[in-house]
Amino acid sequence: MIRDFDETGGRPIPYEEVRNQQVLDEADAEITAYNDSYAMKLLRGVIDSFNLGDIAAGVRKAKELATWLEGQPMWMYAGIMAELLHKVARHAPPAIGRSLARRALLIAPRVGIWAPAGTLIYFSAAIIHRRLGNVLKVRAYCRELLRLCPQEGSRNFWYLPYYFQSELLGLEGKDSEALPLAEKSLALIKQYGAFDVRLGLQAMLYCAQVNESSGHLKAARQYYREYLDAKCYQWLKPAVSIKQAWDGFHRTKEPARPKF
């Protein structure tokens, strides 16, 4: 039988208590190790359900895991909740993700060794509210990410706030303001990588489109080419996006010079 680790109220144990060795004795360490392996097993069940296309089962298992995680140590709660929220943000209905994000954001760590888990929680919350069309929330989480991403271990999330802010400006018809942010997001992807490769590819395609709409056809063609040349990620590209990239690539072709 699995024992709840925190007997004082069902909240994750603060980092300070773990750091000062106030909470773990030998028996509790064994129980915590067992609980960690059990939590990973539950998380794998959620991921498998989503990968098989059984969204209802994935959502049910995600809710069960989120409830079970209450009361576990912060290092376990933050890490597994962050992974869980990211999967829910990608696969589950956004309304489900919003309720889960609300719980995760209450304890999202901003400092210490678990800061990357907190960054992933804000990252996933931004994706969820982008799907819901909640512009104010997206911008709020982007501000949090801009503060957290420069930390070690969080830099492969750094591109997202620039990409999302650029996308929002583009929707408002402010292409001249969106363009430098879109190019900044691509520069960060090239420097630090993209945690979510699908979003990284979307950012590359969007940068090409905003360059084209701003009249920078040579740069747009280059970005379209880079998107199409990413062959190793072909399975992550929707067919619609590939068609858009090919159409843009041909539109931005330099006109043929007449031969005399």
Secondary structure, 3 states (H helix, E strand, C coil): CCCCCCCCCCCCECHHHHHCCCCCCHHHHHHHHHHHHHHHHHHHHHHHHHHCCCHHHHHHHHHHHHHHHCCCEHHHHHHHHHHHHHHHHHHCCHHHHHHHHHHHHCCCCCCCCCHHHHHHHHHHHHHHHHHHCCHHHHHHHHHHHHHHCCCCCCHHHCHHHHHHHHHHHHHCCCHHHHHHHHHHHHHHHHHHCCCCHHHHHHHHHHHHHHHHHCCCHHHHHHHHHHHHHCHHHHHHCCHHHHHHHHHHHHHCCCCCCCCC
